[in-house]
Protein backbone atom coordinates (compact mmCIF):
# COMPACT_ATOMS: atom_id res chain seq x y z
CA UNK A 1 0.00 0.00 0.00
CA UNK A 2 1.42 3.35 -1.01
CA UNK A 3 2.40 5.73 1.73
CA UNK A 4 0.38 8.84 2.36
CA UNK A 5 -1.34 10.89 5.02
CA UNK A 6 -4.88 11.60 6.12
CA UNK A 7 -5.56 15.28 6.65
CA UNK A 8 -8.26 16.14 9.14
CA UNK A 9 -10.54 18.89 7.89
CA UNK A 10 -12.23 21.35 10.19
CA UNK A 11 -15.96 20.66 10.36
CA UNK A 12 -18.17 23.11 8.53
CA UNK A 13 -21.15 23.80 10.78
CA UNK A 14 -22.94 25.89 8.20
CA UNK A 15 -23.34 23.47 5.38
CA UNK A 16 -23.16 19.80 4.52
CA UNK A 17 -21.94 18.75 1.10
CA UNK A 18 -23.78 15.86 -0.61
CA UNK A 19 -20.70 13.59 -0.42
CA UNK A 20 -20.22 14.29 3.26
CA UNK A 21 -23.86 13.59 3.94
CA UNK A 22 -23.66 10.28 2.10
CA UNK A 23 -20.56 9.27 4.08
CA UNK A 24 -22.30 10.12 7.31
CA UNK A 25 -25.34 8.07 6.35
CA UNK A 26 -23.07 5.13 5.49
CA UNK A 27 -21.94 5.00 9.12
CA UNK A 28 -25.51 5.19 10.37
CA UNK A 29 -25.40 8.65 11.89
CA UNK A 30 -26.07 12.25 10.97
CA UNK A 31 -23.31 14.63 9.99
CA UNK A 32 -21.39 15.83 13.06
CA UNK A 33 -22.75 18.94 14.68
CA UNK A 34 -19.81 19.34 17.06
CA UNK A 35 -16.04 18.67 17.22
CA UNK A 36 -16.74 15.78 19.62
CA UNK A 37 -19.08 14.10 17.15
CA UNK A 38 -16.58 14.72 14.36
CA UNK A 39 -13.85 12.94 16.27
CA UNK A 40 -16.17 9.94 16.79
CA UNK A 41 -16.93 9.77 13.09
CA UNK A 42 -13.22 10.10 12.22
CA UNK A 43 -12.39 7.23 14.57
CA UNK A 44 -15.08 5.05 13.00
CA UNK A 45 -13.76 5.92 9.54
CA UNK A 46 -10.23 4.95 10.51
CA UNK A 47 -11.44 1.62 11.96
CA UNK A 48 -13.42 0.95 8.79
CA UNK A 49 -10.35 1.75 6.66
CA UNK A 50 -8.14 -0.63 8.66
CA UNK A 51 -10.71 -3.43 8.36
CA UNK A 52 -10.90 -2.88 4.61
CA UNK A 53 -7.11 -3.07 4.27
CA UNK A 54 -6.97 -6.32 6.25
CA UNK A 55 -9.69 -7.85 4.09
CA UNK A 56 -7.95 -6.78 0.89
CA UNK A 57 -4.61 -8.24 2.00
CA UNK A 58 -6.25 -11.50 3.06
CA UNK A 59 -7.77 -12.17 -0.35
CA UNK A 60 -5.82 -14.97 -2.03
CA UNK A 61 -3.81 -14.48 -5.17
CA UNK A 62 -6.11 -16.88 -7.01
CA UNK A 63 -9.07 -14.62 -6.18
CA UNK A 64 -7.25 -11.57 -7.52
CA UNK A 65 -6.31 -13.52 -10.62
CA UNK A 66 -9.99 -14.12 -11.17
CA UNK A 67 -10.38 -10.35 -11.41
CA UNK A 68 -7.54 -10.19 -13.94
CA UNK A 69 -5.10 -8.63 -11.45
CA UNK A 70 -1.56 -10.02 -11.27
CA UNK A 71 -0.35 -10.02 -7.68
CA UNK A 72 3.44 -10.60 -7.38
CA UNK A 73 3.76 -13.13 -4.55
CA UNK A 74 6.78 -15.00 -5.92
CA UNK A 75 9.88 -14.87 -3.76
CA UNK A 76 13.28 -15.07 -5.44
CA UNK A 77 16.58 -15.02 -3.59
CA UNK A 78 20.27 -14.91 -4.40
CA UNK A 79 22.78 -15.76 -1.69
CA UNK A 80 25.56 -14.06 0.22
CA UNK A 81 28.41 -16.32 1.35
CA UNK A 82 28.90 -15.88 5.09
CA UNK A 83 31.63 -18.52 5.54
CA UNK A 84 33.54 -21.05 3.46
CA UNK A 85 34.67 -24.41 4.81
CA UNK A 86 36.80 -27.21 3.32
CA UNK A 87 34.93 -30.13 1.77
CA UNK A 88 36.25 -33.45 0.48
CA UNK A 89 36.49 -32.99 -3.33
CA UNK A 90 36.12 -36.76 -3.73
CA UNK A 91 32.77 -36.81 -1.93
CA UNK A 92 29.90 -37.29 -4.38
CA UNK A 93 27.46 -35.60 -1.99
CA UNK A 94 23.95 -37.05 -2.03
CA UNK A 95 22.70 -36.29 1.46
CA UNK A 96 23.80 -33.69 4.01
CA UNK A 97 22.65 -32.67 7.47
CA UNK A 98 23.88 -30.77 10.50
CA UNK A 99 24.32 -32.96 13.59
CA UNK A 100 25.21 -30.33 16.21
CA UNK A 101 28.54 -29.27 17.72
CA UNK A 102 29.94 -28.20 14.34
CA UNK A 103 29.46 -31.71 12.98
CA UNK A 104 27.93 -32.76 9.67
CA UNK A 105 26.65 -36.14 8.53
CA UNK A 106 26.98 -36.88 4.83
CA UNK A 107 25.89 -39.60 2.44
CA UNK A 108 27.95 -40.04 -0.72
CA UNK A 109 27.18 -41.87 -3.95
CA UNK A 110 28.78 -43.67 -6.89
CA UNK A 111 28.99 -47.44 -7.00
CA UNK A 112 32.00 -48.76 -5.17
CA UNK A 113 32.51 -45.38 -3.45
CA UNK A 114 29.24 -44.85 -1.57
CA UNK A 115 29.49 -44.12 2.13
CA UNK A 116 27.99 -42.53 5.18
CA UNK A 117 30.33 -40.29 7.11
CA UNK A 118 30.68 -37.92 10.04
CA UNK A 119 32.54 -34.72 9.14
CA UNK A 120 34.01 -31.83 11.14
CA UNK A 121 32.50 -28.60 9.81
CA UNK A 122 35.49 -26.33 10.40
CA UNK A 123 38.15 -28.57 8.84
CA UNK A 124 36.20 -30.85 6.51
CA UNK A 125 37.98 -33.80 8.11
CA UNK A 126 36.14 -37.14 8.02
CA UNK A 127 35.84 -38.29 11.62
CA UNK A 128 34.02 -41.57 10.97
CA UNK A 129 33.13 -43.44 7.78
CA UNK A 130 31.15 -46.51 6.82
CA UNK A 131 31.75 -47.74 3.28
CA UNK A 132 28.66 -49.26 1.74
CA UNK A 133 28.55 -52.48 -0.20
CA UNK A 134 29.67 -51.92 -3.81
CA UNK A 135 26.19 -52.82 -5.09
CA UNK A 136 24.61 -49.76 -3.45
CA UNK A 137 24.55 -46.15 -4.58
CA UNK A 138 24.11 -43.93 -1.53
CA UNK A 139 21.52 -41.15 -1.65
CA UNK A 140 19.51 -38.98 0.77
CA UNK A 141 20.19 -38.87 4.51
CA UNK A 142 18.36 -37.52 7.57
CA UNK A 143 18.45 -37.85 11.35
CA UNK A 144 15.77 -38.52 13.96
CA UNK A 145 17.13 -38.80 17.47
CA UNK A 146 20.12 -41.12 17.25
CA UNK A 147 18.93 -42.82 14.05
CA UNK A 148 20.30 -41.90 10.64
CA UNK A 149 18.01 -42.83 7.74
CA UNK A 150 19.57 -43.30 4.31
CA UNK A 151 18.05 -44.30 0.96
CA UNK A 152 19.74 -45.71 -2.15
CA UNK A 153 19.38 -45.05 -5.86
CA UNK A 154 17.47 -47.44 -8.14
CA UNK A 155 16.39 -49.40 -5.09
CA UNK A 156 13.51 -49.45 -2.64
CA UNK A 157 16.09 -50.24 0.00
CA UNK A 158 17.37 -47.98 2.73
CA UNK A 159 19.42 -48.24 5.91
CA UNK A 160 19.07 -47.02 9.49
CA UNK A 161 22.36 -46.37 11.32
CA UNK A 162 23.23 -45.56 14.90
CA UNK A 163 24.68 -42.05 14.67
CA UNK A 164 27.32 -42.98 17.25
CA UNK A 165 28.30 -46.30 15.67
CA UNK A 166 27.88 -46.74 11.92
CA UNK A 167 28.58 -50.47 12.20
CA UNK A 168 25.17 -50.84 13.84
CA UNK A 169 22.61 -50.65 11.08
CA UNK A 170 19.49 -52.30 9.73
CA UNK A 171 17.93 -52.52 6.28
CA UNK A 172 14.43 -51.39 5.33
CA UNK A 173 12.25 -51.04 2.25
CA UNK A 174 10.16 -48.02 1.31
CA UNK A 175 7.27 -47.22 -1.02
CA UNK A 176 8.79 -44.41 -3.09
CA UNK A 177 9.50 -45.10 -6.75
CA UNK A 178 13.20 -44.52 -6.08
CA UNK A 179 15.48 -43.17 -3.38
CA UNK A 180 16.83 -39.65 -3.89
CA UNK A 181 16.35 -37.24 -0.97
CA UNK A 182 15.36 -37.42 2.71
CA UNK A 183 14.57 -34.83 5.38
CA UNK A 184 12.56 -34.66 8.59
CA UNK A 185 10.76 -32.31 10.94
CA UNK A 186 11.40 -34.79 13.75
CA UNK A 187 8.00 -36.42 13.32
CA UNK A 188 7.80 -37.66 9.74
CA UNK A 189 10.26 -38.36 6.95
CA UNK A 190 10.03 -36.32 3.75
CA UNK A 191 11.29 -38.09 0.65
CA UNK A 192 11.94 -37.49 -3.04
CA UNK A 193 12.44 -39.94 -5.88
CA UNK A 194 13.61 -37.76 -8.76
CA UNK A 195 10.08 -36.94 -9.90
CA UNK A 196 7.85 -34.03 -8.85
CA UNK A 197 6.43 -36.03 -5.91
CA UNK A 198 7.13 -35.07 -2.32
CA UNK A 199 6.46 -37.97 0.04
CA UNK A 200 5.67 -38.06 3.74
CA UNK A 201 6.71 -41.32 5.40
CA UNK A 202 6.03 -42.71 8.86
CA UNK A 203 9.51 -43.26 10.40
CA UNK A 204 8.22 -46.22 12.44
CA UNK A 205 6.37 -48.20 9.76
CA UNK A 206 8.25 -46.64 6.79
CA UNK A 207 4.95 -46.49 4.92
CA UNK A 208 3.94 -43.50 2.80
CA UNK A 209 1.23 -41.62 4.68
CA UNK A 210 0.84 -38.66 2.31
CA UNK A 211 2.25 -37.27 -0.91
CA UNK A 212 1.92 -34.15 -3.03
CA UNK A 213 2.88 -33.14 -6.54
CA UNK A 214 5.25 -30.18 -6.29
CA UNK A 215 4.18 -27.32 -8.55
CA UNK A 216 5.29 -23.82 -9.41
CA UNK A 217 2.37 -21.92 -10.93
CA UNK A 218 0.93 -24.52 -13.31
CA UNK A 219 4.20 -26.39 -13.84
CA UNK A 220 5.22 -29.58 -12.12
CA UNK A 221 8.76 -29.40 -10.73
CA UNK A 222 10.52 -32.70 -11.52
CA UNK A 223 13.96 -33.96 -10.50
CA UNK A 224 13.57 -33.12 -6.83
CA UNK A 225 16.79 -34.29 -5.24
CA UNK A 226 18.40 -33.62 -1.84
CA UNK A 227 15.98 -32.29 0.78
CA UNK A 228 16.15 -30.31 4.01
CA UNK A 229 13.47 -29.17 6.45
CA UNK A 230 14.03 -25.50 7.32
CA UNK A 231 11.70 -23.34 9.41
CA UNK A 232 8.53 -25.16 8.41
CA UNK A 233 9.43 -25.53 4.72
CA UNK A 234 11.00 -28.24 2.60
CA UNK A 235 14.00 -27.03 0.62
CA UNK A 236 14.91 -29.15 -2.38
CA UNK A 237 17.82 -29.18 -4.79
CA UNK A 238 16.49 -29.53 -8.32
CA UNK A 239 18.88 -31.90 -10.07
CA UNK A 240 21.01 -30.41 -12.86
CA UNK A 241 20.17 -26.83 -11.88
CA UNK A 242 21.64 -24.18 -9.58
CA UNK A 243 18.25 -23.79 -7.93
CA UNK A 244 16.74 -24.67 -4.57
CA UNK A 245 12.95 -24.79 -4.37
CA UNK A 246 11.24 -23.73 -1.14
CA UNK A 247 8.20 -25.98 -0.86
CA UNK A 248 5.12 -26.09 1.32
CA UNK A 249 4.89 -29.66 2.60
CA UNK A 250 1.17 -29.11 3.23
CA UNK A 251 0.22 -28.87 -0.46
CA UNK A 252 3.42 -29.11 -2.54
CA UNK A 253 3.28 -25.50 -3.75
CA UNK A 254 6.63 -23.82 -4.42
CA UNK A 255 6.84 -20.79 -2.14
CA UNK A 256 10.01 -19.36 -3.62
CA UNK A 257 13.33 -20.02 -5.32
CA UNK A 258 16.94 -19.65 -4.22
CA UNK A 259 19.39 -19.09 -7.07
CA UNK A 260 23.02 -20.11 -6.51
CA UNK A 261 24.84 -20.09 -9.89
CA UNK A 262 27.53 -17.82 -8.43
CA UNK A 263 28.82 -20.65 -6.23
CA UNK A 264 29.52 -23.06 -9.06
CA UNK A 265 30.82 -20.28 -11.29
CA UNK A 266 33.21 -19.19 -8.56
CA UNK A 267 34.61 -22.70 -8.22
CA UNK A 268 35.08 -23.02 -11.97
CA UNK A 269 36.84 -19.66 -12.10
CA UNK A 270 39.16 -20.83 -9.32
CA UNK A 271 40.15 -23.88 -11.35
CA UNK A 272 37.86 -26.59 -9.94
CA UNK A 273 37.10 -28.26 -13.26
CA UNK A 274 35.93 -31.64 -11.97
CA UNK A 275 32.96 -30.46 -9.94
CA UNK A 276 29.48 -31.84 -10.51
CA UNK A 277 26.09 -30.29 -9.71
CA UNK A 278 24.95 -28.33 -6.67
CA UNK A 279 23.63 -30.83 -4.12
CA UNK A 280 23.46 -30.84 -0.35
CA UNK A 281 21.56 -28.60 2.10
CA UNK A 282 22.02 -28.59 5.89
CA UNK A 283 20.39 -26.45 8.58
CA UNK A 284 21.72 -25.62 12.03
CA UNK A 285 18.42 -25.01 13.79
CA UNK A 286 19.93 -23.57 16.99
CA UNK A 287 22.03 -20.90 15.28
CA UNK A 288 19.88 -20.66 12.16
CA UNK A 289 22.83 -21.35 9.86
CA UNK A 290 22.30 -22.76 6.37
CA UNK A 291 25.00 -24.75 4.58
CA UNK A 292 25.18 -25.91 0.96
CA UNK A 293 27.67 -27.79 -1.17
CA UNK A 294 27.81 -29.93 -4.30
CA UNK A 295 28.99 -33.23 -5.68
CA UNK A 296 32.80 -33.27 -5.80
CA UNK A 297 32.95 -29.69 -4.54
CA UNK A 298 36.08 -28.69 -2.59
CA UNK A 299 34.10 -26.22 -0.47
CA UNK A 300 31.03 -26.08 1.70
CA UNK A 301 29.33 -22.70 2.14
CA UNK A 302 27.36 -21.04 4.89
CA UNK A 303 24.90 -18.77 3.10
CA UNK A 304 22.49 -15.96 3.81
CA UNK A 305 19.53 -15.22 1.56
CA UNK A 306 19.27 -11.91 -0.28
CA UNK A 307 15.94 -10.98 -1.90
CA UNK A 308 16.19 -10.34 -5.63
CA UNK A 309 15.05 -6.83 -6.47
CA UNK A 310 13.75 -5.16 -9.62
CA UNK A 311 14.40 -5.43 -12.53
CA UNK A 312 15.77 -8.97 -12.09
CA UNK A 313 12.64 -9.96 -10.18
CA UNK A 314 10.45 -8.98 -13.12
CA UNK A 315 12.47 -11.09 -15.55
CA UNK A 316 12.30 -14.09 -13.24
CA UNK A 317 8.58 -13.76 -12.68
CA UNK A 318 7.97 -13.44 -16.42
CA UNK A 319 9.27 -16.90 -17.30
CA UNK A 320 13.01 -16.89 -16.71
CA UNK A 321 12.66 -18.98 -13.53
CA UNK A 322 11.01 -21.79 -15.49
CA UNK A 323 13.97 -21.91 -17.87
CA UNK A 324 16.52 -21.86 -15.06
CA UNK A 325 14.94 -24.15 -12.50
CA UNK A 326 12.33 -26.41 -14.08
CA UNK A 327 13.78 -29.04 -16.35
CA UNK A 328 11.29 -31.36 -18.00
CA UNK A 329 11.97 -35.06 -17.29
CA UNK A 330 13.89 -36.94 -19.94
CA UNK A 331 15.47 -40.36 -20.20
CA UNK A 332 18.78 -40.20 -18.38
CA UNK A 333 21.41 -42.27 -16.67
CA UNK A 334 22.45 -40.81 -13.34
CA UNK A 335 26.15 -41.48 -12.59
Buried (B, 14 or more C-beta within 10 A) or exposed (E): EEEEEEEEEEBEEEEBEEEBEEEBEEEEEEBBEEEEBBEBBBEBBEEEEEEEEEEEEEEEEEEBEEEEEEEEEBBBBBBEBEEEBBBBBEBBBBBBBBBEEEBBBBBBBBBEBBBBBBBBBEEBEBEBEBBBEEEBBBBBBBBBEEBBBBBBBEBBBBBBBEBEEBEEBEEBEBBBEBBBBBBBBEEBBBBBBBBBBBBBBEBEEBEBEEBBBBBBEEBBBBBBBBBBBBEEBBBBBBBBBBBBBBBBBEEBBBBBBBBBBEBBEBBEEEEBEEBBBBBBBBBBEEEEBBBBBBBBBBBBBBBEBEEBEEEEBEEBBEEBBBEBBBBEEEEEEBE
